[in-house]
Amino acid sequence: MGLFTIDEVNLLASFDRSSRTKLLESLEDALPYVYNYEMMGIINGIIGKLKIIDDETYDMFPFDFTAYYDAKND
């Protein structure tokens, strides 16, 4: 999970992560409705990171957050 911060990972859990393209579209569609500057910064940070990686790199990220939290709580 090294590419994304904890805040970004928490936000990503709310969006369709089935593909990099769908996630980018979802984030860009949501951005006009976000009025909190901190949240805008987080979303823009994720968008920037998603634009510099390719689909193959994106597919390597383990977006199964339950395994991460289960291991942390053991």
C-alpha angles and dihedrals in degrees: 000000000000096000097060129056121232090256090052092048091051091051093046089061088070096057139067104269097175090114138004091243094052092047092050091049092048093049094046091048092051096046098081089057095052114096100172110097094210091053090047089054092050092049093046089049091054092046091051092051093046091052094055097049125069128232093260092056091045091053090058093064114101103227092178096115094176092068090052094051094042091054091047093052096049 
